[in-house]
Amino acid sequence: MTVMVRRLPIIPVLFALASGLWTPPTIRAGAIDLPARLSDREFWALITNVSEPNGYFRSDNLVSDEKIFAQVVPDLLRRPRGGVYLGVGPEQNFTYMAAVRPSMAVIFDIRRGNLHAQLMYKALFELARDRADFVSMLFSKPRPARLGPTSTATEIFSAFAGSPTSDALYKQTFQAMQDRLTRFHKLPLAPEDIEGIDYVFSAFHLRGFAVRPAPTYAELMTATDEEGVSRSYLASEASFAFLKNLESRNLVIPVVGDFGGPKAIRAVGAYLKAHGAIVSAFYLSNVEQYLYQDSKWTAFCRSVQTLPLDAASTFIRSSNNRGGGFGFGRGPGFVSSLGPMAAEVKNCGL
């Protein structure tokens, strides 16, 4: 997405406790009655019931352009785990979900095209045995030898860089994804949804790691925090396995919805309250820029007020660092920052 222009409140990062000792994160308290698994019918009904009509954005946003999105992960890891993760857009959500370890995730986007992207990822997570299988299918590249559970993200993407793209593997994988979604899960996908998933998948097939020329997918997946620790969702088998499990239980819900719209966020909030759940994190990217431009930020704020929040519920943002900037990361371009949800939406529009 394009550059955030409005300075918004953040919480500074605490890199060490006063004692100098790190303590493991707590599990989020509260009576959570979320289902351990959604049936295929429940999964599709929830998507349908909370979604809004397909909206417009000026680009597809098939891949993130936020290269230093991983800078906030160390601080997220210090916060209570669990709860429900909310987000927007494509793959960057998976890295944050791997850190937050939610019981459920809901991914909003104004475009139905992002639902298509999320369904593509759902099928691939379920079909892949491990990270190397996942990358092989995502980019239609035969799996190189000697990749295993201890391979780093850099080693995986370096190995696949020399693997040729295969049209046959593309066709085989797309058919497997379609079968997974429509035959195994029996999702009633319309023909235009199948075409939309193919549109997203073909971009990875045709463009390879440069789905977005900069940063490339390889650069995103090998990104590190400020201490040089690899943080992407493909950095470890443990993170991949967590996401595969969550997707396999139909607990990553793609929703079509305008952040400034009347329905999607409020309907999700009502569902979560009915199940005694708390929102742990809400990744916004730089969507607030567009909400301000369209005079919709107050409507968004009031919708967020309807979500079940606690003192640890956290906004995750990306914004512009030109002219000094703020948040995590150095130099020009995007930086990532965290903010307290309940405090920020307490007095909407005042």
C-alpha positions as CSV (number, residue, x, y, z in Angstrom):
1,M,0.0,0.0,0.0
2,T,1.1,3.6,-0.4
3,V,2.6,5.8,2.2
4,M,1.0,6.8,5.5
5,V,0.9,10.6,5.9
6,R,-0.7,11.1,9.3
7,R,1.3,10.7,12.5
8,L,-0.6,8.5,14.9
9,P,0.0,7.5,18.5
10,I,2.2,4.5,19.3
11,I,3.6,2.6,22.3
12,P,7.4,2.7,22.5
13,V,9.2,-0.7,22.5
14,L,10.6,-2.0,25.7
15,F,13.7,-3.9,24.7
16,A,14.5,-5.1,28.2
17,L,12.9,-5.3,31.6
18,A,14.3,-3.3,34.5
19,S,15.6,-6.5,36.0
20,G,17.4,-7.4,32.8
21,L,15.6,-10.7,32.6
22,W,13.1,-11.6,29.9
23,T,9.9,-13.4,31.1
24,P,7.8,-15.5,28.8
25,P,4.5,-14.0,27.6
26,T,1.3,-14.9,29.5
27,I,-1.7,-16.6,27.9
28,R,-4.5,-14.2,27.5
29,A,-7.0,-14.5,30.3
30,G,-10.8,-14.6,30.0
31,A,-13.5,-17.1,29.3
32,I,-13.1,-18.0,25.6
33,D,-15.8,-20.1,24.1
34,L,-14.5,-20.0,20.5
35,P,-14.9,-23.2,18.6
36,A,-11.8,-25.4,18.3
37,R,-12.8,-25.9,14.7
38,L,-15.4,-24.5,12.3
39,S,-17.2,-26.9,10.1
40,D,-17.0,-26.1,6.4
41,R,-20.6,-24.9,6.4
42,E,-19.9,-22.7,9.5
43,F,-16.8,-21.3,7.9
44,W,-18.5,-20.2,4.7
45,A,-21.6,-19.0,6.6
46,L,-19.5,-16.8,8.8
47,I,-17.7,-15.3,5.8
48,T,-21.0,-14.7,4.0
49,N,-22.8,-13.3,7.0
50,V,-20.2,-10.7,8.1
51,S,-19.0,-9.6,4.7
52,E,-19.9,-6.5,2.8
53,P,-20.3,-6.1,-1.0
54,N,-17.1,-6.1,-3.0
55,G,-15.3,-2.7,-3.0
56,Y,-12.7,-0.9,-5.0
57,F,-9.0,-0.2,-4.4
58,R,-6.6,1.1,-7.0
59,S,-4.3,-1.9,-6.9
60,D,-4.4,-5.6,-6.3
61,N,-2.0,-5.7,-3.3
62,L,-1.1,-9.3,-3.9
63,V,2.1,-9.0,-1.8
64,S,3.1,-6.6,1.0
65,D,5.4,-3.7,0.3
66,E,6.4,-3.3,3.9
67,K,9.9,-4.7,4.1
68,I,10.6,-4.0,7.8
69,F,7.2,-5.2,9.0
70,A,9.0,-7.7,11.2
71,Q,10.5,-5.1,13.4
72,V,7.6,-5.1,15.8
73,V,7.6,-8.9,16.3
74,P,9.9,-9.0,19.4
75,D,7.5,-6.7,21.2
76,L,4.5,-8.7,20.1
77,L,6.2,-11.8,21.5
78,R,6.3,-10.2,25.0
79,R,2.5,-9.6,25.0
80,P,-0.2,-12.0,26.1
81,R,-0.7,-14.8,23.6
82,G,-4.0,-16.1,22.2
83,G,-7.2,-14.1,21.7
84,V,-8.3,-13.2,18.2
85,Y,-6.1,-11.6,15.6
86,L,-7.6,-9.1,13.1
87,G,-5.8,-7.9,10.0
88,V,-5.9,-6.6,6.5
89,G,-4.3,-7.6,3.2
90,P,-2.1,-10.6,2.1
91,E,0.8,-12.5,3.6
92,Q,2.2,-10.1,6.2
93,N,-0.7,-11.2,8.5
94,F,0.8,-14.7,8.8
95,T,4.0,-13.4,10.4
96,Y,2.0,-11.4,13.0
97,M,-0.3,-14.4,13.6
98,A,2.7,-16.6,14.2
99,A,3.8,-14.2,16.9
100,V,0.4,-13.6,18.5
101,R,-0.6,-17.3,18.3
102,P,-4.4,-16.5,18.2
103,S,-7.2,-18.9,18.6
104,M,-8.8,-17.4,15.5
105,A,-7.9,-14.9,12.9
106,V,-10.1,-12.6,10.7
107,I,-8.6,-10.9,7.6
108,F,-10.5,-8.0,6.3
109,D,-10.1,-6.3,2.9
110,I,-12.3,-4.0,0.9
111,R,-11.6,-6.2,-2.2
112,R,-13.0,-9.6,-2.8
113,G,-9.7,-10.3,-4.5
114,N,-8.0,-10.5,-1.1
115,L,-10.5,-13.2,-0.1
116,H,-9.3,-15.1,-3.2
117,A,-5.7,-14.6,-2.1
118,Q,-6.5,-15.9,1.4
119,L,-8.3,-18.9,0.0
120,M,-5.3,-19.7,-2.2
121,Y,-3.1,-19.6,0.9
122,K,-5.6,-21.7,2.9
123,A,-5.4,-24.4,0.3
124,L,-1.6,-24.3,0.0
125,F,-1.1,-24.4,3.8
126,E,-3.3,-27.5,4.0
127,L,-1.7,-29.2,1.0
128,A,1.9,-28.6,1.9
129,R,3.8,-30.9,4.2
130,D,6.4,-28.3,5.2
131,R,7.8,-24.9,4.2
132,A,9.7,-26.2,1.2
133,D,6.6,-27.9,-0.2
134,F,4.7,-24.7,0.4
135,V,7.2,-22.5,-1.5
136,S,7.4,-25.1,-4.3
137,M,3.6,-25.0,-4.8
138,L,3.3,-21.3,-4.4
139,F,5.8,-20.5,-7.1
140,S,5.3,-23.6,-9.3
141,K,9.0,-24.6,-8.8
142,P,10.2,-28.2,-8.3
143,R,11.5,-28.7,-4.8
144,P,15.3,-28.7,-4.6
145,A,17.1,-31.5,-2.7
146,R,18.5,-31.2,0.8
147,L,15.8,-28.8,2.2
148,G,14.5,-29.9,5.6
149,P,13.0,-28.7,8.9
150,T,16.2,-26.9,10.0
151,S,16.7,-25.0,6.7
152,T,16.6,-21.2,7.2
153,A,14.3,-19.0,5.1
154,T,17.4,-17.7,3.3
155,E,18.5,-21.3,2.5
156,I,15.1,-22.2,1.2
157,F,14.7,-19.1,-1.1
158,S,18.3,-19.4,-2.3
159,A,17.7,-23.0,-3.3
160,F,14.5,-22.2,-5.1
161,A,16.1,-19.3,-6.9
162,G,17.8,-21.9,-9.1
163,S,14.7,-24.0,-9.6
164,P,13.0,-23.5,-12.9
165,T,9.3,-22.5,-13.0
166,S,7.1,-25.4,-14.1
167,D,3.9,-25.0,-16.1
168,A,3.0,-28.6,-15.3
169,L,3.4,-28.0,-11.6
170,Y,1.3,-24.8,-11.9
171,K,-1.6,-26.7,-13.5
172,Q,-1.3,-29.6,-11.0
173,T,-1.2,-27.3,-8.0
174,F,-4.1,-25.2,-9.1
175,Q,-6.2,-28.3,-9.6
176,A,-5.2,-29.6,-6.2
177,M,-6.2,-26.2,-4.6
178,Q,-9.5,-26.2,-6.4
179,D,-10.3,-29.7,-5.3
180,R,-9.3,-28.9,-1.7
181,L,-11.6,-26.0,-1.6
182,T,-14.6,-27.3,-3.5
183,R,-14.5,-31.0,-3.0
184,F,-12.8,-31.5,0.3
185,H,-14.3,-28.4,2.0
186,K,-17.3,-28.2,-0.3
187,L,-17.1,-24.4,-0.4
188,P,-19.8,-23.1,-2.8
189,L,-17.4,-21.0,-4.8
190,A,-18.8,-19.1,-7.7
191,P,-17.0,-19.4,-11.1
192,E,-15.7,-15.9,-10.7
193,D,-14.2,-16.9,-7.3
194,I,-12.4,-19.8,-9.0
195,E,-11.2,-17.3,-11.6
196,G,-10.1,-14.9,-8.9
197,I,-8.0,-17.5,-7.2
198,D,-6.4,-18.5,-10.5
199,Y,-5.7,-14.8,-11.1
200,V,-3.8,-14.5,-7.8
201,F,-2.0,-17.9,-8.2
202,S,-1.0,-17.1,-11.8
203,A,0.8,-13.9,-10.7
204,F,3.1,-16.0,-8.5
205,H,3.6,-18.5,-11.3
206,L,4.4,-15.8,-13.9
207,R,6.4,-13.3,-11.8
208,G,8.1,-15.6,-9.4
209,F,9.6,-14.0,-6.3
210,A,9.1,-10.6,-8.0
211,V,5.3,-10.6,-7.6
212,R,6.0,-7.1,-6.4
213,P,9.4,-6.0,-7.9
214,A,10.5,-4.5,-4.6
215,P,10.5,-5.9,-2.0
216,T,10.5,-9.3,-3.5
217,Y,8.8,-12.2,-1.8
218,A,12.2,-13.6,-0.9
219,E,13.2,-10.3,0.6
220,L,10.1,-10.3,2.7
221,M,10.5,-13.9,3.9
222,T,14.1,-13.4,4.8
223,A,13.5,-10.1,6.7
224,T,14.9,-9.8,10.2
225,D,14.3,-7.7,13.2
226,E,16.8,-5.1,14.4
227,E,18.8,-7.8,16.2
228,G,19.1,-9.8,12.9
229,V,16.7,-12.5,13.9
230,S,14.6,-13.9,11.1
231,R,10.9,-13.3,11.9
232,S,8.8,-14.1,8.8
233,Y,6.2,-16.9,8.9
234,L,8.5,-19.0,6.8
235,A,11.5,-18.6,9.2
236,S,10.7,-21.8,11.1
237,E,8.8,-25.0,10.8
238,A,7.1,-24.2,14.1
239,S,5.5,-21.0,12.8
240,F,4.5,-22.8,9.5
241,A,3.0,-25.7,11.5
242,F,1.0,-23.4,13.7
243,L,-0.5,-21.6,10.7
244,K,-1.2,-24.9,8.8
245,N,-3.1,-26.2,11.9
246,L,-5.1,-23.0,12.2
247,E,-6.0,-23.0,8.5
248,S,-6.9,-26.7,8.6
249,R,-9.4,-26.0,11.3
250,N,-11.1,-23.2,9.3
251,L,-10.1,-20.6,11.8
252,V,-8.6,-18.1,9.4
253,I,-11.6,-16.2,8.2
254,P,-11.3,-14.0,5.1
255,V,-13.9,-11.2,5.1
256,V,-14.8,-8.6,2.5
257,G,-15.3,-5.3,4.3
258,D,-14.5,-1.6,4.2
259,F,-12.9,-0.5,7.5
260,G,-15.1,2.5,7.3
261,G,-18.2,0.5,6.3
262,P,-21.3,-0.2,8.4
263,K,-21.1,-3.9,8.8
264,A,-18.0,-6.1,8.7
265,I,-16.1,-5.0,11.8
266,R,-19.2,-4.7,13.9
267,A,-20.5,-8.1,12.8
268,V,-17.2,-9.7,13.7
269,G,-17.3,-7.9,17.0
270,A,-20.7,-9.3,17.8
271,Y,-19.6,-12.8,16.9
272,L,-16.5,-12.5,19.2
273,K,-18.5,-11.1,22.1
274,A,-21.0,-14.0,21.8
275,H,-18.1,-16.4,22.2
276,G,-16.4,-14.5,25.1
277,A,-13.3,-13.7,23.0
278,I,-10.9,-10.8,23.2
279,V,-9.1,-9.1,20.2
280,S,-5.4,-9.4,20.8
281,A,-4.1,-7.5,17.8
282,F,-5.4,-5.6,14.8
283,Y,-3.0,-5.1,11.9
284,L,-4.1,-2.0,10.0
285,S,-1.2,-1.5,7.5
286,N,-1.7,2.2,6.4
287,V,-5.4,1.9,5.7
288,E,-6.1,4.8,8.1
289,Q,-4.6,7.1,5.5
290,Y,-7.5,6.3,3.1
291,L,-10.0,6.5,5.9
292,Y,-8.9,10.0,6.7
293,Q,-8.9,11.0,3.0
294,D,-12.5,9.7,2.7
295,S,-13.7,11.1,6.0
296,K,-14.3,7.6,7.3
297,W,-11.9,7.4,10.2
298,T,-14.5,8.3,12.8
299,A,-16.8,5.5,11.5
300,F,-13.9,3.1,11.7
301,C,-13.1,4.2,15.2
302,R,-16.7,3.7,16.4
303,S,-16.8,0.3,14.8
304,V,-13.6,-0.7,16.7
305,Q,-15.3,0.5,19.9
306,T,-17.8,-2.4,19.4
307,L,-15.0,-5.0,19.5
308,P,-14.2,-6.9,22.7
309,L,-10.9,-5.3,23.8
310,D,-8.7,-5.3,26.9
311,A,-5.7,-3.2,28.0
312,A,-3.3,-5.4,25.9
313,S,-5.3,-5.2,22.7
314,T,-2.8,-3.7,20.2
315,F,-3.0,-1.9,16.8
316,I,-0.2,-2.8,14.4
317,R,0.5,-0.1,11.8
318,S,2.8,0.8,8.9
319,S,3.6,4.4,8.2
320,N,6.1,6.8,6.5
321,N,9.4,7.5,8.1
322,R,10.4,10.4,5.9
323,G,11.3,13.5,7.8
324,G,12.3,11.8,11.1
325,G,9.5,9.4,11.3
326,F,8.6,7.2,14.3
327,G,8.1,3.6,15.3
328,F,10.4,0.7,14.4
329,G,13.0,0.7,11.7
330,R,15.5,3.3,10.4
331,G,15.8,5.3,7.2
332,P,13.2,6.4,4.7
333,G,10.2,4.3,3.8
334,F,7.8,2.4,5.9
335,V,8.2,1.8,9.6
336,S,6.0,-0.3,11.8
337,S,4.5,0.8,15.2
338,L,2.2,-0.5,17.9
339,G,-0.7,1.4,19.6
340,P,-3.2,0.6,22.5
341,M,-6.5,0.0,20.8
342,A,-8.8,0.7,23.7
343,A,-7.1,4.0,24.6
344,E,-7.0,5.2,21.0
345,V,-10.6,4.7,20.3
346,K,-12.0,5.8,23.6
347,N,-13.0,9.2,22.4
348,C,-13.8,8.8,18.6
349,G,-13.8,12.0,16.7
350,L,-13.2,14.3,19.7
